[in-house]
């Protein structure tokens, strides 16, 4: 077990990074990270090594984070940034962030990065000038680390809380000793975190996941309020009661199990963008990712006008679209193009940027196509991002 002072050391390391004292951070974090299995100290260590130009250590540290939690958001963002910095061209970099935004639709940093790359007038300038803080969120030390870092070095019944050790202060500062049984109780009641729970629910990616596991994702109980009665003003959706929220959540679960994936995503996206409490929104996001990872889904036609009114409600939707191809680019057997949606006689309802992981023979500018795709996000100005699943060229 770790001591409470270790948490203070992590805070010190974070502050050292803020003050650009990277070598100091590395010294602190090397010892702390090696003795635990939380990804946060490793992430801070990787950041410090990057800033200190110790690139030979970064790959090893990232490998360690991946073995602990490959879906840890700061790790995903950092790996994406490094891949972006080494991308040989605009198309490759764009594909990196389109893929990440599709796999992690709830991460606002990845959505912002996708927009930065898409809107860059000169990719080479953006890539050269890109700084880590703009592409990666470096969070403050999470509070759960403080709850986990407890010292059991002092035998029970010796010493008094709040007093310095008889040997005097050391580099690690004086320690307050917790009773092991109390720690166990606290850990059981408050230390079970959503990420760990859902990694057990959804251990892998793809259709092999059991639909029965959805029943284990519940928002019933008295551990937290389901809705925040007073919103922050930033939520586009609002629930007036916990029962209304529960009805939508349970309905979405039933729709996933019955194969109505788009209908489920609509409700889950509404919850994720509402005044629901943080634990509820987290569970909604995990179910959104569950649907996104499914291999077989039905594709549905929805008008561009409807999609553009509240695009956040359609994240992850499987959509049928038709239109005309423009601005086609191809690199490494991947294709990027603009789709002029519902194109007819020079008129169209909107524009979508499309990314296809497989090159389609005979696809060319001016061709009209029918497209099965996944809606990633909207970048505003009546543009959206789609990942192509099937392209049919009309003759």
VEXDREN-2710 file (C-alpha; in Angstrom, 1 decimal):
% VEXDREN-2710
k/r/px/py/pz
1/UNK/0.0/0.0/0.0
2/UNK/1.1/3.6/-0.5
3/UNK/1.2/6.4/2.0
4/UNK/-0.8/9.5/1.9
5/UNK/2.4/11.5/1.4
6/UNK/2.8/9.8/-2.0
7/UNK/-0.3/11.6/-3.1
8/UNK/1.3/14.9/-2.1
9/UNK/4.3/13.9/-4.1
10/UNK/2.2/13.3/-7.2
11/UNK/0.7/16.8/-6.6
12/UNK/4.2/18.2/-6.3
13/UNK/5.2/16.4/-9.6
14/UNK/2.2/17.9/-11.3
15/UNK/3.1/21.4/-10.1
16/UNK/6.7/20.9/-11.2
17/UNK/5.5/20.1/-14.7
18/UNK/3.5/23.3/-14.6
19/UNK/6.6/25.2/-13.6
20/UNK/8.7/23.4/-16.3
21/UNK/10.9/21.6/-13.8
22/UNK/10.6/18.4/-15.7
23/UNK/13.7/16.6/-14.3
24/UNK/12.4/17.1/-10.8
25/UNK/9.0/15.6/-11.8
26/UNK/10.8/12.6/-13.3
27/UNK/12.7/11.8/-10.1
28/UNK/9.5/11.9/-8.1
29/UNK/7.4/9.9/-10.5
30/UNK/9.8/7.2/-11.3
31/UNK/9.5/5.7/-7.8
32/UNK/5.8/6.3/-7.3
33/UNK/4.7/5.0/-10.7
34/UNK/6.8/1.8/-10.5
35/UNK/5.0/0.8/-7.2
36/UNK/1.4/1.0/-8.3
37/UNK/-1.1/0.2/-11.1
38/UNK/-2.9/3.5/-11.5
39/UNK/-2.2/5.0/-15.0
40/UNK/-2.1/8.6/-13.8
41/UNK/1.5/8.7/-12.4
42/UNK/2.7/6.9/-15.5
43/UNK/0.9/9.4/-17.7
44/UNK/2.5/12.3/-15.8
45/UNK/5.9/10.6/-16.2
46/UNK/5.5/10.2/-19.9
47/UNK/4.6/13.9/-20.2
48/UNK/7.6/14.9/-18.1
49/UNK/9.9/12.7/-20.2
50/UNK/8.6/14.2/-23.4
51/UNK/9.2/17.8/-22.2
52/UNK/12.7/16.7/-21.0
53/UNK/13.5/15.2/-24.4
54/UNK/13.9/11.7/-22.9
55/UNK/12.1/10.1/-25.8
56/UNK/13.7/6.7/-25.3
57/UNK/11.6/6.3/-22.1
58/UNK/8.3/7.5/-23.5
59/UNK/7.5/4.4/-25.5
60/UNK/8.2/2.1/-22.6
61/UNK/6.0/4.2/-20.3
62/UNK/3.1/4.3/-22.8
63/UNK/3.3/0.5/-23.1
64/UNK/2.9/0.2/-19.3
65/UNK/-0.2/2.5/-19.4
66/UNK/-1.6/0.4/-22.2
67/UNK/-1.2/-2.8/-20.1
68/UNK/-3.1/-1.1/-17.2
69/UNK/-5.9/0.6/-19.1
70/UNK/-5.7/1.0/-22.9
71/UNK/-8.8/3.2/-22.9
72/UNK/-7.4/5.7/-20.3
73/UNK/-8.4/9.1/-21.9
74/UNK/-5.2/11.0/-21.3
75/UNK/-3.2/8.0/-22.7
76/UNK/-5.4/7.9/-25.8
77/UNK/-5.0/11.6/-26.4
78/UNK/-1.2/11.5/-25.9
79/UNK/-0.8/8.5/-28.2
80/UNK/-3.0/10.3/-30.8
81/UNK/-0.8/13.4/-30.5
82/UNK/2.4/11.5/-31.0
83/UNK/0.9/9.7/-34.0
84/UNK/-0.2/13.0/-35.4
85/UNK/3.3/14.5/-35.0
86/UNK/4.8/11.6/-36.9
87/UNK/2.1/11.5/-39.6
88/UNK/3.7/11.9/-43.1
89/UNK/0.8/14.0/-44.5
90/UNK/-2.6/15.6/-43.9
91/UNK/-4.6/12.6/-44.9
92/UNK/-2.9/10.3/-42.5
93/UNK/-3.3/12.8/-39.6
94/UNK/-6.9/13.3/-40.5
95/UNK/-7.5/9.5/-40.5
96/UNK/-5.9/9.2/-37.0
97/UNK/-8.3/11.7/-35.4
98/UNK/-11.4/10.5/-37.3
99/UNK/-10.7/7.0/-36.0
100/UNK/-10.1/8.2/-32.5
101/UNK/-13.2/10.4/-32.5
102/UNK/-15.3/7.5/-33.6
103/UNK/-13.9/5.1/-31.0
104/UNK/-14.1/7.6/-28.2
105/UNK/-17.1/9.9/-29.1
106/UNK/-17.4/11.4/-25.6
107/UNK/-13.8/12.8/-25.5
108/UNK/-14.1/16.6/-26.3
109/UNK/-10.3/16.9/-26.7
110/UNK/-10.3/14.4/-29.6
111/UNK/-13.2/16.2/-31.2
112/UNK/-11.3/19.5/-30.9
113/UNK/-8.2/17.9/-32.4
114/UNK/-10.1/16.6/-35.3
115/UNK/-11.5/20.1/-36.0
116/UNK/-8.0/21.6/-35.7
117/UNK/-6.6/19.2/-38.3
118/UNK/-9.6/19.5/-40.6
119/UNK/-9.5/23.3/-40.6
120/UNK/-5.8/23.7/-40.9
121/UNK/-5.0/25.8/-43.9
122/UNK/-1.4/24.5/-44.0
123/UNK/-1.0/21.1/-42.4
124/UNK/2.8/21.2/-42.3
125/UNK/2.7/24.5/-40.3
126/UNK/0.1/23.0/-37.9
127/UNK/2.1/19.9/-37.4
128/UNK/5.3/21.7/-36.8
129/UNK/3.9/24.2/-34.4
130/UNK/1.5/21.8/-32.5
131/UNK/2.1/21.8/-28.8
132/UNK/1.1/19.1/-26.4
133/UNK/-1.1/21.2/-24.2
134/UNK/-3.3/22.0/-27.2
135/UNK/-3.9/18.4/-28.1
136/UNK/-3.7/16.6/-24.7
137/UNK/-5.6/17.3/-21.5
138/UNK/-3.2/17.0/-18.5
139/UNK/-5.6/16.6/-15.6
140/UNK/-4.9/17.4/-12.0
141/UNK/-4.2/14.5/-9.7
142/UNK/-7.5/12.7/-9.3
143/UNK/-9.0/12.5/-5.8
144/UNK/-9.3/8.8/-5.9
145/UNK/-5.5/8.5/-5.6
146/UNK/-5.7/10.2/-2.2
147/UNK/-8.2/7.7/-1.0
148/UNK/-6.1/4.8/-2.2
149/UNK/-2.7/6.0/-0.9
150/UNK/-2.8/4.8/2.7
151/UNK/0.1/3.9/4.8
152/UNK/0.1/0.7/6.9
153/UNK/3.7/0.9/8.0
154/UNK/2.9/2.0/11.5
155/UNK/1.6/-0.9/13.7
156/UNK/-1.9/-0.5/15.0
157/UNK/-2.1/1.3/18.3
158/UNK/1.2/3.2/18.0
159/UNK/1.6/6.9/17.3
160/UNK/-1.1/9.5/17.2
161/UNK/-2.7/11.0/14.2
162/UNK/-1.5/14.4/13.2
163/UNK/1.9/14.1/15.0
164/UNK/5.2/14.0/13.3
165/UNK/7.3/10.8/13.5
166/UNK/9.9/10.7/16.2
167/UNK/12.7/10.5/13.7
168/UNK/11.8/13.9/12.4
169/UNK/10.7/15.1/9.0
170/UNK/12.2/13.6/5.9
171/UNK/11.8/14.2/2.1
172/UNK/8.5/12.4/2.2
173/UNK/7.1/14.7/5.0
174/UNK/5.4/13.3/8.1
175/UNK/2.7/10.6/7.7
176/UNK/-0.8/10.1/9.2
177/UNK/-1.5/6.4/9.7
178/UNK/-4.9/5.0/8.9
179/UNK/-6.5/1.9/10.5
180/UNK/-6.5/-1.0/8.0
181/UNK/-10.1/-2.0/8.7
182/UNK/-11.4/1.5/8.2
183/UNK/-9.6/1.7/4.9
184/UNK/-11.1/-1.6/3.8
185/UNK/-14.6/-0.3/4.5
186/UNK/-14.0/3.0/2.7
187/UNK/-12.5/1.2/-0.3
188/UNK/-15.6/-1.0/-0.5
189/UNK/-18.1/1.8/-0.2
190/UNK/-16.3/4.6/-2.1
191/UNK/-13.4/3.2/-4.0
192/UNK/-15.1/1.1/-6.6
193/UNK/-14.8/3.3/-9.7
194/UNK/-16.8/3.3/-12.8
195/UNK/-13.9/2.6/-15.1
196/UNK/-13.0/-0.6/-13.3
197/UNK/-16.6/-1.7/-13.2
198/UNK/-17.1/-1.2/-16.9
199/UNK/-13.8/-2.8/-17.9
200/UNK/-15.2/-5.9/-16.3
201/UNK/-18.5/-5.5/-18.1
202/UNK/-16.9/-4.8/-21.5
203/UNK/-13.5/-6.5/-21.5
204/UNK/-12.9/-6.3/-25.2
205/UNK/-14.0/-4.7/-28.5
206/UNK/-16.3/-6.1/-31.1
207/UNK/-19.5/-8.1/-31.4
208/UNK/-18.3/-10.8/-29.0
209/UNK/-19.5/-8.7/-26.1
210/UNK/-22.6/-10.3/-24.4
211/UNK/-25.8/-8.3/-24.6
212/UNK/-26.7/-9.8/-21.2
213/UNK/-24.0/-7.6/-19.6
214/UNK/-26.2/-4.6/-20.4
215/UNK/-28.5/-5.6/-17.6
216/UNK/-25.7/-5.1/-15.2
217/UNK/-25.5/-1.4/-16.1
218/UNK/-28.1/0.2/-13.8
219/UNK/-28.8/3.7/-12.5
220/UNK/-31.2/2.5/-9.7
221/UNK/-30.1/2.9/-6.1
222/UNK/-29.6/5.6/-3.5
223/UNK/-25.8/6.2/-3.8
224/UNK/-26.3/9.4/-5.8
225/UNK/-28.9/11.7/-7.1
226/UNK/-29.8/10.9/-10.7
227/UNK/-30.4/14.5/-11.8
228/UNK/-29.0/17.9/-10.8
229/UNK/-32.0/20.1/-10.3
230/UNK/-30.0/23.2/-11.0
231/UNK/-28.0/22.9/-14.2
232/UNK/-24.9/24.8/-15.1
233/UNK/-26.5/26.4/-18.1
234/UNK/-24.3/24.5/-20.5
235/UNK/-26.4/21.4/-20.9
236/UNK/-28.6/21.4/-24.0
237/UNK/-30.9/18.8/-22.6
238/UNK/-32.8/18.9/-19.3
239/UNK/-34.6/16.3/-17.2
240/UNK/-37.1/17.5/-14.7
241/UNK/-37.3/14.3/-12.7
242/UNK/-35.3/11.2/-11.9
243/UNK/-38.2/9.0/-13.1
244/UNK/-38.1/10.6/-16.5
245/UNK/-34.3/10.0/-16.7
246/UNK/-34.7/6.4/-15.6
247/UNK/-37.3/5.7/-18.2
248/UNK/-35.1/6.9/-21.0
249/UNK/-32.1/5.0/-19.7
250/UNK/-33.9/1.7/-19.3
251/UNK/-35.7/2.2/-22.6
252/UNK/-32.3/2.7/-24.3
253/UNK/-31.0/-0.6/-22.8
254/UNK/-34.0/-2.4/-24.1
255/UNK/-33.6/-0.9/-27.5
256/UNK/-29.9/-2.0/-27.7
257/UNK/-30.9/-5.6/-26.8
258/UNK/-33.7/-5.5/-29.5
259/UNK/-31.3/-4.2/-32.2
260/UNK/-32.7/-0.7/-32.3
261/UNK/-29.3/0.9/-32.0
262/UNK/-30.0/4.3/-33.4
263/UNK/-33.0/4.8/-31.2
264/UNK/-30.9/3.8/-28.2
265/UNK/-28.1/6.2/-29.2
266/UNK/-30.6/9.1/-29.4
267/UNK/-31.7/8.6/-25.8
268/UNK/-28.2/7.9/-24.5
269/UNK/-26.8/11.0/-26.3
270/UNK/-29.6/13.0/-24.7
271/UNK/-28.6/11.7/-21.2
272/UNK/-24.9/12.4/-21.9
273/UNK/-25.7/16.0/-22.8
274/UNK/-28.1/16.7/-20.0
275/UNK/-28.3/17.6/-16.3
276/UNK/-28.0/14.0/-15.3
277/UNK/-25.4/13.4/-12.6
278/UNK/-21.9/12.5/-13.6
279/UNK/-22.1/8.8/-12.8
280/UNK/-25.3/8.5/-14.9
281/UNK/-23.7/10.3/-17.8
282/UNK/-20.6/8.1/-17.5
283/UNK/-22.8/5.0/-17.8
284/UNK/-24.6/6.5/-20.8
285/UNK/-21.2/7.1/-22.4
286/UNK/-20.1/3.5/-21.8
287/UNK/-23.3/2.2/-23.5
288/UNK/-22.7/4.6/-26.4
289/UNK/-19.3/3.0/-26.9
290/UNK/-20.8/-0.5/-26.5
291/UNK/-23.1/0.3/-29.5
292/UNK/-20.2/1.9/-31.5
293/UNK/-18.1/-1.3/-31.1
294/UNK/-20.8/-3.5/-32.5
295/UNK/-19.9/-4.9/-36.0
296/UNK/-23.4/-5.4/-37.4
297/UNK/-25.9/-2.6/-37.4
298/UNK/-28.8/-1.4/-39.6
299/UNK/-28.4/1.9/-41.5
300/UNK/-31.1/4.5/-41.6
301/UNK/-31.9/7.5/-43.7
302/UNK/-32.3/10.7/-41.7
303/UNK/-32.5/14.1/-43.4
304/UNK/-29.6/16.5/-43.2
305/UNK/-31.9/19.2/-41.9
306/UNK/-32.9/17.0/-38.9
307/UNK/-29.3/16.0/-38.2
308/UNK/-28.1/19.6/-38.2
309/UNK/-30.6/20.9/-35.7
310/UNK/-29.2/18.9/-32.7
311/UNK/-26.1/17.0/-34.1
312/UNK/-25.0/15.9/-30.6
313/UNK/-28.0/13.6/-30.4
314/UNK/-26.8/11.6/-33.4
315/UNK/-23.3/10.7/-32.4
316/UNK/-22.6/7.1/-33.5
317/UNK/-25.7/6.8/-35.7
318/UNK/-25.5/4.4/-38.6
319/UNK/-26.7/6.5/-41.5
320/UNK/-27.6/6.0/-45.2
321/UNK/-26.8/9.0/-47.3
322/UNK/-26.6/9.9/-51.0
323/UNK/-24.9/12.7/-52.8
324/UNK/-22.1/13.7/-55.1
325/UNK/-18.3/13.2/-54.5
326/UNK/-16.0/16.3/-54.4
327/UNK/-12.4/17.0/-53.3
328/UNK/-11.4/13.3/-53.4
329/UNK/-8.0/12.5/-52.0
330/UNK/-6.4/9.1/-51.7
331/UNK/-3.4/8.0/-49.6
332/UNK/-2.2/4.5/-48.5
333/UNK/-5.3/2.9/-49.8
334/UNK/-7.5/5.2/-47.7
335/UNK/-9.8/7.8/-49.2
336/UNK/-11.1/11.2/-48.1
337/UNK/-13.7/13.2/-49.8
338/UNK/-16.5/15.7/-49.4
339/UNK/-20.1/14.5/-49.9
340/UNK/-22.5/17.0/-51.3
341/UNK/-25.6/15.6/-49.6
342/UNK/-28.7/15.0/-51.7
343/UNK/-27.1/16.7/-54.7
344/UNK/-29.5/17.5/-57.6
345/UNK/-28.9/19.9/-60.4
346/UNK/-26.3/22.0/-58.6
347/UNK/-28.3/22.1/-55.3
348/UNK/-27.5/20.1/-52.1
349/UNK/-28.7/20.2/-48.5
350/UNK/-25.3/20.1/-46.8
351/UNK/-21.7/18.9/-46.8
352/UNK/-20.1/16.0/-45.0
353/UNK/-16.4/15.0/-44.8
354/UNK/-16.1/11.3/-45.4
355/UNK/-13.2/9.0/-44.4
356/UNK/-13.0/5.5/-45.9
357/UNK/-10.5/3.0/-44.6
358/UNK/-10.6/1.1/-47.9
359/UNK/-10.1/2.5/-51.3
360/UNK/-13.1/2.1/-53.6
361/UNK/-12.3/1.4/-57.3
362/UNK/-13.9/3.9/-59.8
363/UNK/-14.7/6.4/-57.1
364/UNK/-14.1/9.9/-58.6
365/UNK/-15.1/13.5/-58.2
366/UNK/-18.5/14.1/-59.7
367/UNK/-19.7/10.6/-59.1
368/UNK/-23.0/10.2/-57.3
369/UNK/-23.0/7.6/-54.5
370/UNK/-25.1/5.9/-51.9
371/UNK/-23.2/5.7/-48.6
372/UNK/-23.6/3.6/-45.4
373/UNK/-21.7/5.4/-42.7
374/UNK/-21.2/6.1/-39.0
375/UNK/-21.8/9.7/-37.8
376/UNK/-18.7/10.8/-35.8
377/UNK/-19.5/14.4/-35.0
378/UNK/-20.4/17.8/-36.4
379/UNK/-17.8/20.6/-36.9
380/UNK/-20.4/23.3/-37.3
381/UNK/-21.1/25.4/-40.4
382/UNK/-23.4/22.6/-41.7
383/UNK/-20.5/20.1/-42.0
384/UNK/-20.3/16.7/-40.4
385/UNK/-17.8/13.8/-40.3
386/UNK/-18.7/10.4/-41.4
387/UNK/-16.8/7.1/-41.5
388/UNK/-17.7/5.1/-44.6
389/UNK/-18.8/1.5/-44.2
390/UNK/-20.1/0.8/-47.7
391/UNK/-20.0/3.0/-50.8
392/UNK/-22.1/2.2/-53.8
393/UNK/-21.4/4.2/-57.0
394/UNK/-24.5/5.0/-59.1
395/UNK/-24.1/4.5/-62.8
END
